[in-house]
Amino acid sequence: MSSKALQREDRSTFGWILLGVKGIASPPALILTTAFFGFAGLCREAGISWQEASFMTAVVWALPAKIILLGAITAGTSLPAAAFAVALSSLRMTPMVVALMPDLRGPKTRTPTLLFLSHFVAVTAWVFAMERMDAVPREKRAAFFGGFAVTLTVINTILVAVVFNLMGQLPALATGALAFLTPVYFLTSLYGSARDISGKLALFCGMAALPPAHWLSPGYELLVAGIGGGLVAYFGARAVKARRGAV
């Protein structure tokens, strides 16, 4: 589904919704769906019911946050502590929402619609939208994104229920391998969708900062590495741009 293909056709709102729905057959969506096989296995191992696993998929949605919640459940963590851990994990979605929502807003797009769609913003949906949004008419962008993101969430919610009930417990190695597909895709997709050098630098700086951050502050290494790597990437990108401008 190339940008030129999007621009060639004059579609109704329903047509743009259907085009977004077709996006669930894209490699990013299929990889994410495969990772939910592993999530269903983790839920079985954690001892929660398939109803709880499906509810978690629909309401929490972001896969890393759900894995954190499962870890808290199996460890017997208190409800406030588990909620805080999930909320802290989901803060990483805030910049994505802030960057995407203005692009989705059309002349007649209502704020409640944007608030509803913001629930479905995760890395897969965000990358999908950022790669294609420029080719979608502004007044149809919310419909296009909703067609993709809402359908992807519904399908994976149903998938978790079906897989939970039909499959036996996966070996730990297989479960971990399926879940590991998602961060691998996140890394490659974020690098490919980065619009300038600062985004690409941030990925490498964050990864490079993780080992020393773990040594300095175990338990808060992701936060420290994210802030430290982000600052290095920001100032590094400014230095590179200044150097190019001076040449």
C-alpha positions as CSV (number, residue, x, y, z in Angstrom):
1,M,0.0,0.0,0.0
2,S,2.2,2.8,-1.3
3,S,1.7,6.5,-0.9
4,K,1.1,6.9,-4.7
5,A,-1.6,4.2,-4.5
6,L,-3.3,6.1,-1.6
7,Q,-3.2,9.4,-3.6
8,R,-4.5,8.0,-6.9
9,E,-8.0,7.0,-5.6
10,D,-10.8,9.2,-4.5
11,R,-12.5,7.4,-1.7
12,S,-15.4,8.0,0.6
13,T,-15.0,8.0,4.4
14,F,-16.1,4.3,4.5
15,G,-13.6,3.6,1.7
16,W,-10.8,5.1,3.8
17,I,-11.9,3.0,6.8
18,L,-11.7,-0.1,4.7
19,L,-8.3,0.8,3.4
20,G,-7.1,1.2,7.0
21,V,-8.6,-2.2,7.8
22,K,-6.6,-3.7,4.9
23,G,-3.5,-2.5,6.7
24,I,-3.8,-5.4,9.2
25,A,-2.3,-7.6,6.5
26,S,0.9,-5.6,6.5
27,P,4.1,-7.2,8.0
28,P,4.1,-4.9,11.1
29,A,0.6,-5.9,12.1
30,L,1.2,-9.6,11.4
31,I,4.4,-9.5,13.5
32,L,2.5,-7.9,16.4
33,T,-0.3,-10.5,16.0
34,T,2.3,-13.3,16.2
35,A,3.6,-11.8,19.4
36,F,0.2,-12.1,21.0
37,F,0.4,-15.9,20.6
38,G,3.2,-15.7,23.1
39,F,1.2,-13.3,25.3
40,A,-1.6,-15.9,25.4
41,G,0.9,-18.5,26.6
42,L,2.2,-16.1,29.3
43,C,-1.3,-15.5,30.5
44,R,-2.0,-19.3,30.9
45,E,1.3,-19.7,32.7
46,A,0.4,-16.8,35.1
47,G,-2.8,-18.5,36.0
48,I,-5.3,-15.9,34.8
49,S,-8.5,-16.7,32.9
50,W,-9.0,-16.2,29.2
51,Q,-11.6,-13.5,29.9
52,E,-9.1,-11.6,32.0
53,A,-6.4,-12.0,29.3
54,S,-8.8,-10.7,26.6
55,F,-10.0,-7.8,28.8
56,M,-6.3,-6.9,29.4
57,T,-5.6,-6.9,25.7
58,A,-8.5,-4.6,24.9
59,V,-8.1,-2.2,27.8
60,V,-4.3,-2.0,28.3
61,W,-3.5,-2.8,24.6
62,A,0.3,-2.0,24.7
63,L,2.1,-5.4,24.9
64,P,5.0,-4.3,27.1
65,A,2.6,-2.8,29.6
66,K,0.6,-6.1,29.7
67,I,3.7,-8.1,30.3
68,I,4.6,-5.8,33.2
69,L,1.1,-6.3,34.6
70,L,1.4,-10.1,34.3
71,G,4.7,-9.9,36.1
72,A,3.1,-7.9,38.9
73,I,0.3,-10.4,39.2
74,T,2.6,-13.4,39.4
75,A,4.8,-11.7,41.9
76,G,1.9,-10.8,44.1
77,T,2.5,-7.0,43.8
78,S,-0.1,-4.7,45.4
79,L,-2.7,-3.1,43.1
80,P,-1.4,0.5,43.5
81,A,2.2,-0.7,42.7
82,A,1.1,-2.6,39.7
83,A,-1.0,0.3,38.4
84,F,1.9,2.7,38.9
85,A,4.3,0.3,37.0
86,V,1.9,0.0,34.0
87,A,1.2,3.8,34.0
88,L,5.0,4.5,34.1
89,S,5.5,2.1,31.2
90,S,2.7,3.7,29.2
91,L,4.2,7.2,29.5
92,R,6.4,6.4,26.6
93,M,3.2,6.6,24.4
94,T,2.7,10.2,25.3
95,P,5.1,11.7,22.8
96,M,3.6,9.4,20.1
97,V,0.1,10.7,20.9
98,V,1.2,14.3,21.0
99,A,3.0,13.9,17.6
100,L,0.1,12.0,15.9
101,M,-3.1,13.6,17.1
102,P,-2.5,17.0,15.3
103,D,-2.0,15.0,12.1
104,L,-5.2,13.2,12.6
105,R,-7.3,16.3,13.3
106,G,-9.3,17.4,10.3
107,P,-11.6,20.4,9.8
108,K,-14.6,18.6,11.3
109,T,-12.8,16.1,13.6
110,R,-14.3,16.2,17.1
111,T,-12.1,16.1,20.2
112,P,-14.0,13.0,21.6
113,T,-13.0,11.2,18.4
114,L,-9.3,12.0,18.9
115,L,-9.5,11.0,22.6
116,F,-11.1,7.7,21.6
117,L,-8.4,7.0,18.9
118,S,-5.6,8.0,21.3
119,H,-6.2,4.7,23.2
120,F,-5.1,2.7,20.2
121,V,-1.8,4.6,19.8
122,A,1.0,2.1,20.3
123,V,4.2,1.6,18.3
124,T,2.8,-0.5,15.5
125,A,-0.2,1.8,14.9
126,W,2.0,4.9,15.3
127,V,4.6,3.7,12.8
128,F,1.9,2.6,10.3
129,A,0.2,6.0,10.5
130,M,3.3,8.1,10.3
131,E,4.5,6.3,7.2
132,R,1.2,6.8,5.4
133,M,-0.6,9.8,6.8
134,D,0.9,12.4,4.4
135,A,-0.9,10.6,1.5
136,V,-4.3,10.6,3.2
137,P,-6.6,13.7,2.9
138,R,-6.7,15.5,6.2
139,E,-10.4,15.1,6.6
140,K,-10.1,11.3,6.2
141,R,-7.1,10.6,8.4
142,A,-9.1,9.8,11.5
143,A,-11.2,7.3,9.6
144,F,-8.1,5.7,8.0
145,F,-6.3,5.4,11.3
146,G,-9.3,4.2,13.2
147,G,-9.9,1.5,10.5
148,F,-6.5,0.1,11.1
149,A,-5.9,0.6,14.8
150,V,-9.4,-0.4,16.1
151,T,-9.5,-3.5,13.9
152,L,-6.0,-4.5,15.0
153,T,-7.0,-4.3,18.6
154,V,-10.3,-6.2,18.2
155,I,-8.6,-9.0,16.2
156,N,-5.9,-9.4,18.8
157,T,-8.4,-9.4,21.6
158,I,-10.3,-12.2,20.0
159,L,-7.1,-14.0,19.0
160,V,-5.9,-14.1,22.7
161,A,-9.2,-15.7,23.7
162,V,-9.1,-18.3,21.0
163,V,-5.4,-19.1,21.4
164,F,-5.7,-19.3,25.2
165,N,-8.4,-21.9,24.9
166,L,-7.1,-24.0,21.9
167,M,-3.4,-24.2,22.5
168,G,-1.5,-26.0,25.2
169,Q,1.1,-24.2,27.2
170,L,4.0,-23.2,25.1
171,P,7.6,-24.1,26.1
172,A,9.2,-21.1,27.9
173,L,11.7,-20.7,25.0
174,A,9.0,-20.6,22.4
175,T,6.9,-18.1,24.4
176,G,9.9,-15.8,24.9
177,A,10.8,-16.1,21.2
178,L,7.3,-15.0,20.1
179,A,7.2,-12.1,22.5
180,F,10.7,-11.1,21.4
181,L,9.5,-10.5,17.8
182,T,7.8,-7.3,18.9
183,P,10.8,-5.4,20.3
184,V,12.8,-6.4,17.2
185,Y,10.1,-5.0,15.0
186,F,9.8,-1.9,17.2
187,L,13.5,-1.2,16.8
188,T,13.7,-1.6,13.0
189,S,10.4,0.2,12.4
190,L,11.3,3.2,14.6
191,Y,14.6,3.5,12.8
192,G,13.0,3.3,9.4
193,S,10.3,5.8,10.2
194,A,12.6,8.4,11.9
195,R,12.2,11.6,10.0
196,D,15.5,13.2,10.9
197,I,18.9,12.3,12.4
198,S,17.9,13.0,16.0
199,G,15.4,10.1,16.0
200,K,18.0,7.7,14.7
201,L,20.6,8.9,17.1
202,A,18.2,8.6,20.0
203,L,17.8,4.8,19.3
204,F,21.5,4.2,19.3
205,C,22.3,6.5,22.2
206,G,19.5,4.9,24.3
207,M,20.8,1.4,23.7
208,A,24.4,2.4,24.4
209,A,23.4,4.2,27.6
210,L,21.5,1.1,28.9
211,P,24.4,-0.9,30.4
212,P,25.9,2.0,32.3
213,A,22.4,3.1,33.4
214,H,21.8,-0.4,34.8
215,W,25.1,-0.2,36.7
216,L,24.4,3.2,38.1
217,S,20.7,2.8,38.9
218,P,19.4,-0.8,38.8
219,G,15.6,-0.8,38.5
220,Y,15.5,2.6,36.8
221,E,17.9,1.9,33.9
222,L,15.2,2.4,31.2
223,L,14.3,5.8,32.6
224,V,17.9,6.9,33.0
225,A,19.0,5.5,29.7
226,G,16.0,7.1,27.9
227,I,16.6,10.6,29.4
228,G,20.4,10.4,29.1
229,G,20.4,8.9,25.6
230,G,17.7,11.4,24.5
231,L,19.7,14.4,25.7
232,V,22.9,13.1,24.0
233,A,20.9,12.5,20.7
234,Y,19.3,15.9,20.9
235,F,22.5,17.9,21.3
236,G,24.4,15.6,18.9
237,A,21.8,16.2,16.2
238,R,22.0,19.9,16.7
239,A,25.7,19.8,16.4
240,V,25.5,17.8,13.2
241,K,22.9,20.1,11.7
242,A,25.0,23.2,12.6
243,R,28.1,21.6,11.1
244,R,26.2,20.9,7.8
245,G,24.8,24.4,7.8
246,A,28.3,25.8,8.2
247,V,29.7,23.8,5.3
